[in-house]
Structure formats: C-alpha cells, structure tokens
Amino acid sequence: MLYWICVGRRLDPETRKIYHVKNFPPETEEIKARLITRPDDTEEKVKARLDIYKKNAEAILSTYSNIMVKIDGNRSKEVVFKEIDSLLSQVQRDEVKLVKSVPESGSRSSQASVSQDKWRGIPTRLNNIPHSREIRNYFYDDVLQATQRAVNDGRTRLRVDINIPELNPEMDVYRIGTLMELVRVIALSFSDDGKHVKVCVQGSMGKGALAGMPLQLAGTRNILEFMDWGDYGAKGTFIKIGSIGEQEVSEEDDMFILVAPQNAVGNCIIDDLKAMTVAAGSRPVILINPRLKDLPGSSGIMQTMGRDKRLEYAASFESCYFFRLLYYAGTQYPIMGALRMSYPYRYELYKRVDQPSGTEKYVILSTFSEKPSTDDVNDAFMGKPRNGAKKASGFWGFLSSVF
C-alpha cells in the first residue's frame, strides 16, 4: 500500500510541490503536463524509509512508554478537552520541578541529559585508526539526527564540528574519504525527503601567486563527482555539486552543505561565504567542520583588517553538533575524555575510564547549557566547584589548545 502511494506521487519541478495522481491531483492541465516522478520513489527506497520510521517509532515508544496516558475519546469534546488540559498542566508542573532539580550549567552530574536517557553512549576504542565501519556509521547517524532536528526546527545557519581521530586535522590531514562519507549520508537523507541539496567545496582563492586552496581540500570536488550516490539518480537531480560563492545559489536549491570551509594563508573564505548565505536567504546552510579562524598573511593584513567582522559572522552559525576528544596538552594520546553536543540538547562532558576487565567506558562529568571554556572543562576534571580557580595549569591543563 505504501509503495502504491509513492508510485502515484509526482513532483512539480518548478514549485517543487508534491502531487498524487489520485489523492491530490494537480490544479491545472499545465501543471499536470510538467509533473515528473521523483527518482527516489522506488520500492527499495520506500522500504528503507519505512524501516527508519519503525526504528524511530520504537525508540519513541520505548522512551515515553512510562508516561503515555490513554484518554477515552467517546465522550463529549468538553470532557475530553478538560481531561487533556488537566494532564498537560500536570506535565508542565512536573517539568518546572525537574528544571529546578537539575544542576546548574557546569555543575557536576552523575546522570546524562534527561532528554537523552536512551542514548547508548560514546563508542569505545576511538584511538584505533582507521575506525571500523561500525564506529563511522555511529557518528554519521549521530550527526544526521542532530542536523535533521535543527533543520526541522527552522534553523538555517548551522555548523557541524566533529573531531574524531580520523577527522582531526591537528593529528593528520583530513581523511577525505571519511569526511565525504559523512557529507554523502547527510545529503542523501535530505534528498530522500524531496529536498534539492547543493554540496559545495571552495575553489581556488586569489589570483596569480596568491591563488590556492587548503591542502586538505585538494581534489575533494573530483572525489564528490565520482562518488557512488546510490542507484536512484539522486546526483544530478536532487543533489548537485558546486562551489562556495553567491554565483552557486540557484532558485531550485533547497539547502546547502558546505564541506570544511576554511581560510587559506593569505586568503579569506568569509567574503564568499557571506555572499552565499545572503543569496540563500532563509534556506539552510550547513557548514561541515568549518575552520574560520584567521591565518597569517603578508604583513599580518588578514589578522587585523576587518577581523572583528569576520569573527562576528563566523559566530552567527549555530552549532547543531559538536564532538571532540580531549587529550593532555601537546599530545594525541591517551584519550582523557570527550565533549559532545547534539541539537537541541546540552553540552555533555565525559571522562574516559579504564575498566578492570581491560575495556573502557565514558562517564559523564558535567553538562553545560553553552559551550564550556577550557577552564570550565579543566575544573570539571579536577572536581572544582564552579567558583573555583579559573586558570588551567599543571597536570590537568590538557585543553589549552582544544577550543
């Protein structure tokens, strides 16, 4: 039945409105003549969507089964409304009590965020590189869910910062394959919902001797062009590859995914990025692992001229996902802990603990309503109260360059 419904769906390529040949036919013959079948409306894709729906439904039921209430709808609407109103009022009172009982931002907590009780935790053995397929898929799914929640809530300027060892530029040049897999998962998921997604990589910046691009992105666009984008014709119809800049924004684009936009020595990506977001208007622009801090240029020009404006613009993007492993200062081993945020939940600080059995686990230390400072995180590891000394030093000053 579900496949039959999808087979009957048609897309208007001009307005991107979805019709159904029987249940919701087009208003005019002109519209009917230009309708096309979505390339992802196949039995295989429908089954895949249904599987995801079932998993999400099971997770929701599992999470909220203990608070579900049945209401008899075979009564007058006044009686039903009164009962619902009473139940919702009680839920509101309970939430107020819960908020008052939750520790303040940065305070020590032995429990994870209330909204994520069913989250299965951070995977272990992250110091093993390359990561297993299971670990990579875990993070792809974690990023995707957070991004979907943010977009569904109407957020339009988003950034994803994921710094697992395979994507840590301070440890090694980006493992482009892993980064591209992440981008593909996000793009294909939104295209499955009928969105036209443009995946963008910055091109060469500057002219003559100043022309160039960051080493990490060399060849990235070619990789994207030749990647496997599925058997349903998503690339070229719902997914297109482009560059960062105002000229790449077209009317048919619904959203934009920008691959690791970053400044190069002597060149700044901010102007092109800003022009692109202005042209995109209210459409989502998602930055994947941006690195928008200033880099030194000739005579220090890039460090001084317009720096405040660049920093202000970079800060205008809201974080929808953040993950970073924590190490001692100047090292990349051993892993001491992790900082994670998944929209719309709080930042969560974890400590890695070795088990007597030889295994490991991540134990939550604190939660923060905003991204914590280096001092906040060091204080949490040292067990200091919130009004403790703020200077990170000595043995526990291992986060000095993390943020």
NUTOR-434640 format. One record per residue (C-alpha): residue number from 1; residue in three letters; x, y, z. Coordinates in nm, 2 decimals, always signed. Last residue first. Layout:
NUM,ALA,X,Y,Z
...
END
This chain:
403,PHE,+3.90,+2.53,+2.15
402,VAL,+4.13,+2.24,+2.21
401,SER,+4.46,+2.43,+2.25
400,SER,+4.48,+2.46,+2.63
399,LEU,+4.28,+2.15,+2.70
398,PHE,+4.54,+1.95,+2.89
397,GLY,+4.59,+2.18,+3.18
396,TRP,+4.53,+1.90,+3.42
395,PHE,+4.89,+1.83,+3.51
394,GLY,+4.98,+2.19,+3.57
393,SER,+4.76,+2.49,+3.47
392,ALA,+4.41,+2.59,+3.38
391,LYS,+4.34,+2.93,+3.55
390,LYS,+3.98,+2.96,+3.66
389,ALA,+4.02,+2.89,+4.03
388,GLY,+3.70,+2.76,+4.18
387,ASN,+3.36,+2.94,+4.18
386,ARG,+3.20,+2.65,+3.98
385,PRO,+3.33,+2.39,+4.23
384,LYS,+3.65,+2.20,+4.15
383,GLY,+3.64,+1.83,+4.07
382,MET,+3.97,+1.84,+3.88
381,PHE,+3.81,+1.71,+3.56
380,ALA,+3.53,+1.97,+3.60
379,ASP,+3.77,+2.25,+3.66
378,ASN,+3.96,+2.16,+3.34
377,VAL,+3.63,+2.17,+3.15
376,ASP,+3.53,+2.51,+3.28
375,ASP,+3.88,+2.65,+3.23
374,THR,+3.88,+2.54,+2.86
373,SER,+3.55,+2.72,+2.82
372,PRO,+3.22,+2.54,+2.81
371,LYS,+2.99,+2.55,+2.50
370,GLU,+2.65,+2.67,+2.64
369,SER,+2.39,+2.50,+2.86
368,PHE,+2.66,+2.29,+3.02
367,THR,+2.65,+1.93,+3.15
366,SER,+2.90,+1.77,+3.37
365,LEU,+3.11,+1.46,+3.45
364,ILE,+2.96,+1.19,+3.23
363,VAL,+3.13,+0.85,+3.22
362,TYR,+3.29,+0.71,+2.91
361,LYS,+3.38,+0.35,+2.91
360,GLU,+3.69,+0.13,+2.87
359,THR,+3.77,-0.24,+2.84
358,GLY,+4.06,-0.42,+3.01
357,SER,+3.85,-0.61,+3.25
356,PRO,+3.95,-0.38,+3.53
355,GLN,+3.78,-0.09,+3.34
354,ASP,+3.96,+0.21,+3.21
353,VAL,+3.76,+0.54,+3.24
352,ARG,+3.72,+0.81,+2.97
351,LYS,+3.57,+1.12,+3.12
350,TYR,+3.27,+1.28,+2.96
349,LEU,+3.15,+1.64,+2.93
348,GLU,+2.80,+1.70,+2.78
347,TYR,+2.69,+2.01,+2.60
346,ARG,+2.31,+2.04,+2.63
345,TYR,+2.04,+1.91,+2.40
344,PRO,+1.88,+2.06,+2.09
343,TYR,+2.09,+1.96,+1.90
342,SER,+2.37,+1.71,+1.98
341,MET,+2.65,+1.83,+2.20
340,ARG,+2.96,+1.63,+2.29
339,LEU,+3.28,+1.69,+2.48
338,ALA,+3.51,+1.39,+2.52
337,GLY,+3.75,+1.23,+2.77
336,MET,+4.11,+1.16,+2.85
335,ILE,+4.22,+1.00,+2.53
334,PRO,+4.58,+0.88,+2.57
333,TYR,+4.72,+1.00,+2.34
332,GLN,+4.71,+1.30,+2.10
331,THR,+4.96,+1.50,+2.30
330,GLY,+5.06,+1.87,+2.34
329,ALA,+4.83,+1.94,+2.63
328,TYR,+4.67,+1.62,+2.76
327,TYR,+4.39,+1.49,+2.55
326,LEU,+4.02,+1.56,+2.49
325,LEU,+3.81,+1.41,+2.21
324,ARG,+3.57,+1.65,+2.03
323,PHE,+3.22,+1.62,+1.93
322,PHE,+2.98,+1.91,+1.84
321,TYR,+2.65,+1.90,+1.65
320,CYS,+2.39,+2.17,+1.58
319,SER,+2.62,+2.46,+1.64
318,GLU,+2.46,+2.79,+1.54
317,PHE,+2.63,+3.00,+1.27
316,SER,+2.64,+3.37,+1.36
315,ALA,+2.98,+3.32,+1.53
314,ALA,+3.16,+3.31,+1.19
313,TYR,+3.00,+3.65,+1.10
312,GLU,+3.11,+3.81,+1.43
311,LEU,+3.46,+3.67,+1.39
310,ARG,+3.49,+3.81,+1.04
309,LYS,+3.35,+4.15,+1.15
308,ASP,+3.60,+4.17,+1.43
307,ARG,+3.89,+4.08,+1.20
306,GLY,+3.81,+4.35,+0.95
305,MET,+4.18,+4.43,+0.89
304,THR,+4.40,+4.28,+1.17
303,GLN,+4.50,+3.92,+1.12
302,MET,+4.45,+3.91,+0.74
301,ILE,+4.68,+4.21,+0.70
300,GLY,+4.97,+4.05,+0.90
299,SER,+5.23,+4.19,+0.67
298,SER,+5.16,+3.91,+0.43
297,GLY,+4.90,+3.67,+0.57
296,PRO,+4.86,+3.48,+0.90
295,LEU,+4.55,+3.26,+0.94
294,ASP,+4.22,+3.38,+1.09
293,LYS,+3.98,+3.13,+1.23
292,LEU,+3.71,+3.00,+1.00
291,ARG,+3.78,+2.63,+1.02
290,PRO,+3.45,+2.48,+0.92
289,ASN,+3.39,+2.11,+1.00
288,ILE,+3.07,+2.07,+0.80
287,LEU,+2.89,+2.40,+0.75
286,ILE,+2.52,+2.38,+0.69
285,VAL,+2.33,+2.65,+0.50
284,PRO,+1.95,+2.62,+0.54
283,ARG,+1.73,+2.83,+0.31
282,SER,+1.60,+3.16,+0.46
281,GLY,+1.81,+3.38,+0.23
280,ALA,+2.05,+3.17,+0.02
279,ALA,+2.18,+3.48,-0.15
278,VAL,+2.29,+3.63,+0.18
277,THR,+2.44,+3.29,+0.28
276,MET,+2.65,+3.29,-0.05
275,ALA,+2.77,+3.64,-0.01
274,LYS,+2.88,+3.56,+0.35
273,LEU,+3.07,+3.25,+0.24
272,ASP,+3.25,+3.44,-0.04
271,ASP,+3.35,+3.71,+0.20
270,ILE,+3.45,+3.47,+0.47
269,ILE,+3.68,+3.25,+0.26
268,CYS,+3.99,+3.45,+0.35
267,ASN,+4.32,+3.44,+0.16
266,GLY,+4.68,+3.50,+0.27
265,VAL,+4.72,+3.15,+0.42
264,ALA,+4.40,+2.97,+0.35
263,ASN,+4.07,+3.02,+0.53
262,GLN,+3.84,+2.74,+0.58
261,PRO,+3.51,+2.58,+0.45
260,ALA,+3.51,+2.22,+0.55
259,VAL,+3.25,+2.09,+0.30
258,LEU,+2.95,+2.33,+0.27
257,ILE,+2.60,+2.17,+0.26
256,PHE,+2.34,+2.39,+0.10
255,MET,+1.96,+2.38,+0.11
254,ASP,+1.65,+2.40,-0.10
253,ASP,+1.83,+2.47,-0.43
252,GLU,+1.59,+2.53,-0.73
251,GLU,+1.63,+2.91,-0.72
250,SER,+2.00,+2.89,-0.77
249,VAL,+2.29,+2.97,-0.54
248,GLU,+2.63,+2.89,-0.70
247,GLN,+2.71,+3.25,-0.80
246,GLU,+2.70,+3.37,-0.44
245,GLY,+3.00,+3.16,-0.36
244,ILE,+3.12,+2.82,-0.23
243,SER,+3.15,+2.57,-0.51
242,GLY,+2.91,+2.32,-0.66
241,ILE,+2.80,+1.96,-0.66
240,LYS,+2.43,+1.88,-0.72
239,ILE,+2.19,+1.65,-0.53
238,PHE,+1.82,+1.62,-0.61
237,THR,+1.85,+1.57,-0.98
236,GLY,+2.22,+1.55,-1.09
235,LYS,+2.30,+1.31,-0.81
234,ALA,+1.99,+1.14,-0.68
233,GLY,+1.96,+0.91,-0.98
232,TYR,+1.82,+0.61,-0.79
231,ASP,+2.11,+0.37,-0.77
230,GLY,+2.30,+0.55,-0.50
229,TRP,+2.54,+0.85,-0.49
228,ASP,+2.86,+0.65,-0.55
227,MET,+3.14,+0.90,-0.56
226,PHE,+3.28,+1.04,-0.88
225,GLU,+3.17,+1.40,-0.85
224,LEU,+3.24,+1.41,-0.48
223,ILE,+3.60,+1.29,-0.53
222,ASN,+3.65,+1.55,-0.80
221,ARG,+3.53,+1.82,-0.56
220,THR,+3.77,+1.70,-0.29
219,GLY,+4.08,+1.71,-0.51
218,ALA,+4.27,+1.93,-0.28
217,LEU,+4.05,+2.01,+0.03
216,GLN,+4.30,+1.93,+0.30
215,LEU,+4.57,+2.13,+0.12
214,PRO,+4.38,+2.45,+0.16
213,MET,+4.33,+2.64,-0.16
212,GLY,+4.55,+2.84,-0.39
211,ALA,+4.59,+3.16,-0.59
210,LEU,+4.81,+3.42,-0.43
209,ALA,+5.09,+3.39,-0.69
208,GLY,+4.83,+3.47,-0.96
207,LYS,+4.49,+3.52,-0.83
206,GLY,+4.30,+3.47,-0.51
205,MET,+4.11,+3.17,-0.39
204,SER,+4.09,+2.83,-0.56
203,GLY,+3.76,+2.65,-0.51
202,GLN,+3.55,+2.60,-0.20
201,VAL,+3.36,+2.28,-0.19
200,CYS,+2.98,+2.28,-0.21
199,VAL,+2.71,+2.02,-0.18
198,LYS,+2.38,+2.15,-0.32
197,VAL,+2.07,+1.97,-0.19
196,HIS,+1.73,+1.98,-0.36
195,LYS,+1.50,+1.84,-0.09
194,GLY,+1.25,+1.57,-0.17
193,ASP,+1.27,+1.39,+0.17
192,ASP,+1.52,+1.13,+0.02
191,SER,+1.72,+1.44,-0.08
190,PHE,+1.76,+1.52,+0.29
189,SER,+1.89,+1.17,+0.37
188,LEU,+2.12,+1.17,+0.06
187,ALA,+2.29,+1.49,+0.16
186,ILE,+2.35,+1.39,+0.52
185,VAL,+2.49,+1.05,+0.43
184,ARG,+2.70,+1.19,+0.15
183,VAL,+2.86,+1.45,+0.37
182,LEU,+2.96,+1.19,+0.62
181,GLU,+3.10,+0.97,+0.35
180,MET,+3.30,+1.27,+0.22
179,LEU,+3.46,+1.33,+0.56
178,THR,+3.56,+0.96,+0.59
177,GLY,+3.71,+0.95,+0.24
176,ILE,+3.89,+1.28,+0.29
175,ARG,+4.09,+1.16,+0.58
174,TYR,+4.17,+1.51,+0.68
173,VAL,+4.54,+1.57,+0.72
172,ASP,+4.67,+1.42,+1.04
171,MET,+4.66,+1.48,+1.41
170,GLU,+4.59,+1.85,+1.40
169,PRO,+4.34,+1.80,+1.11
168,ASN,+4.13,+1.57,+1.33
167,LEU,+3.88,+1.39,+1.11
166,GLU,+4.00,+1.03,+1.15
165,PRO,+4.07,+1.10,+1.52
164,ILE,+3.71,+1.21,+1.59
163,ASN,+3.67,+1.58,+1.55
162,ILE,+3.31,+1.65,+1.45
161,ASP,+3.21,+2.02,+1.43
160,VAL,+2.88,+2.06,+1.25
159,ARG,+2.76,+2.41,+1.18
158,LEU,+2.42,+2.56,+1.12
157,ARG,+2.26,+2.88,+0.97
156,THR,+1.90,+2.80,+0.88
155,ARG,+1.73,+2.67,+1.19
154,GLY,+1.36,+2.60,+1.13
153,ASP,+1.30,+2.33,+1.39
152,ASN,+1.31,+2.07,+1.12
151,VAL,+1.65,+2.19,+1.02
150,ALA,+1.78,+2.15,+1.38
149,ARG,+1.63,+1.81,+1.43
148,GLN,+1.77,+1.69,+1.09
147,THR,+2.11,+1.81,+1.18
146,ALA,+2.11,+1.63,+1.52
145,GLN,+1.99,+1.31,+1.36
144,LEU,+2.25,+1.33,+1.09
143,VAL,+2.54,+1.39,+1.32
142,ASP,+2.46,+1.08,+1.53
141,ASP,+2.40,+0.87,+1.22
140,TYR,+2.73,+0.96,+1.07
139,PHE,+2.90,+0.91,+1.41
138,TYR,+2.76,+0.55,+1.45
137,ASN,+2.83,+0.48,+1.09
136,ARG,+3.20,+0.56,+1.14
135,ILE,+3.21,+0.35,+1.45
134,GLU,+3.05,+0.04,+1.28
133,ARG,+3.27,+0.08,+0.97
132,SER,+3.58,+0.05,+1.20
131,HIS,+3.80,+0.35,+1.26
130,PRO,+4.13,+0.37,+1.09
129,ILE,+4.27,+0.42,+1.34
128,ASN,+4.22,+0.27,+1.68
127,ASN,+4.22,+0.56,+1.93
126,LEU,+3.84,+0.56,+1.93
125,ARG,+3.84,+0.23,+2.11
124,THR,+3.50,+0.30,+2.27
123,PRO,+3.17,+0.43,+2.13
122,ILE,+3.01,+0.72,+2.31
121,GLY,+2.68,+0.64,+2.48
120,ARG,+2.37,+0.44,+2.40
119,TRP,+2.13,+0.73,+2.40
118,LYS,+1.81,+0.62,+2.58
117,ASP,+1.83,+0.87,+2.86
116,GLN,+1.89,+1.15,+2.61
115,SER,+1.62,+1.41,+2.71
114,VAL,+1.72,+1.39,+3.08
113,SER,+2.08,+1.48,+3.00
112,ALA,+2.32,+1.22,+3.14
111,GLN,+2.34,+1.15,+3.51
110,SER,+2.62,+1.17,+3.76
109,SER,+2.61,+1.55,+3.75
108,ARG,+2.87,+1.81,+3.85
107,SER,+2.78,+2.17,+3.78
106,GLY,+2.87,+2.33,+3.45
105,SER,+2.53,+2.48,+3.39
104,GLU,+2.32,+2.45,+3.70
103,PRO,+2.22,+2.11,+3.85
102,VAL,+1.87,+1.97,+3.75
101,SER,+1.62,+1.99,+4.04
100,LYS,+1.47,+2.32,+3.94
99,VAL,+1.43,+2.20,+3.58
98,LEU,+1.26,+1.89,+3.71
97,LYS,+1.01,+2.08,+3.93
96,VAL,+0.92,+2.30,+3.63
95,GLU,+0.88,+1.99,+3.41
94,ASP,+0.65,+1.83,+3.67
93,ARG,+0.43,+2.14,+3.67
92,GLN,+0.41,+2.14,+3.29
91,VAL,+0.32,+1.77,+3.29
90,GLN,+0.04,+1.84,+3.54
89,SER,-0.10,+2.11,+3.33
88,LEU,-0.08,+1.88,+3.03
87,LEU,-0.29,+1.62,+3.22
86,SER,-0.55,+1.87,+3.33
85,ASP,-0.59,+2.02,+2.98
84,ILE,-0.63,+1.67,+2.83
83,GLU,-0.90,+1.59,+3.09
82,LYS,-1.08,+1.91,+3.02
81,PHE,-1.06,+1.87,+2.65
80,VAL,-1.21,+1.52,+2.67
79,VAL,-1.50,+1.64,+2.89
78,GLU,-1.57,+1.94,+2.66
77,LYS,-1.54,+1.72,+2.35
76,SER,-1.82,+1.50,+2.48
75,ARG,-1.72,+1.14,+2.53
74,ASN,-1.60,+0.85,+2.31
73,GLY,-1.24,+0.99,+2.31
72,ASP,-1.14,+0.78,+2.62
71,ILE,-0.79,+0.90,+2.71
70,LYS,-0.49,+0.67,+2.73
69,VAL,-0.18,+0.81,+2.90
68,MET,+0.18,+0.76,+2.80
67,ILE,+0.43,+0.84,+3.07
66,ASN,+0.61,+0.51,+3.11
65,SER,+0.60,+0.43,+2.74
64,TYR,+0.79,+0.75,+2.66
63,THR,+1.14,+0.63,+2.58
62,SER,+1.05,+0.29,+2.45
61,LEU,+0.76,+0.44,+2.24
60,ILE,+1.00,+0.70,+2.09
59,ALA,+1.26,+0.44,+2.02
58,GLU,+1.01,+0.21,+1.86
57,ALA,+0.88,+0.49,+1.64
56,ASN,+1.23,+0.59,+1.53
55,LYS,+1.31,+0.23,+1.44
54,LYS,+0.97,+0.19,+1.25
53,TYR,+1.03,+0.51,+1.06
52,ILE,+1.38,+0.41,+0.96
51,ASP,+1.25,+0.07,+0.83
50,LEU,+0.97,+0.26,+0.64
49,ARG,+1.22,+0.48,+0.48
48,ALA,+1.42,+0.18,+0.36
47,LYS,+1.11,+0.01,+0.23
46,VAL,+1.02,+0.32,+0.04
45,LYS,+1.37,+0.34,-0.11
44,GLU,+1.36,-0.02,-0.23
43,GLU,+1.01,+0.02,-0.37
42,THR,+1.11,+0.32,-0.57
41,ASP,+1.02,+0.68,-0.54
40,ASP,+1.38,+0.80,-0.53
39,PRO,+1.38,+0.93,-0.88
38,ARG,+1.08,+1.15,-0.81
37,THR,+0.83,+1.12,-1.09
36,ILE,+0.78,+1.43,-1.30
35,LEU,+0.50,+1.68,-1.34
34,ARG,+0.52,+1.93,-1.63
33,ALA,+0.20,+1.83,-1.81
32,LYS,+0.00,+1.82,-1.48
31,ILE,+0.09,+2.18,-1.40
30,GLU,-0.05,+2.30,-1.74
29,GLU,-0.35,+2.07,-1.70
28,THR,-0.44,+2.26,-1.39
27,GLU,-0.50,+2.20,-1.02
26,PRO,-0.27,+1.90,-0.99
25,PRO,-0.42,+1.58,-0.84
24,PHE,-0.41,+1.50,-0.47
23,ASN,-0.55,+1.16,-0.39
22,LYS,-0.55,+1.02,-0.75
21,VAL,-0.24,+1.13,-0.94
20,HIS,-0.07,+1.25,-0.62
19,TYR,+0.10,+1.58,-0.60
18,ILE,+0.42,+1.72,-0.44
17,LYS,+0.52,+2.08,-0.48
16,ARG,+0.87,+2.15,-0.60
15,THR,+0.74,+2.48,-0.75
14,GLU,+0.91,+2.45,-1.09
13,PRO,+1.00,+2.08,-1.09
12,ASP,+0.64,+1.98,-0.99
11,LEU,+0.68,+1.64,-0.84
10,ARG,+0.45,+1.34,-0.88
9,ARG,+0.34,+1.08,-0.63
8,GLY,+0.14,+0.78,-0.75
7,VAL,+0.43,+0.54,-0.71
6,CYS,+0.46,+0.66,-0.35
5,ILE,+0.10,+0.57,-0.26
4,TRP,+0.14,+0.23,-0.43
3,TYR,+0.46,+0.17,-0.23
2,LEU,+0.28,+0.24,+0.09
1,MET,+0.00,+0.00,+0.00
END
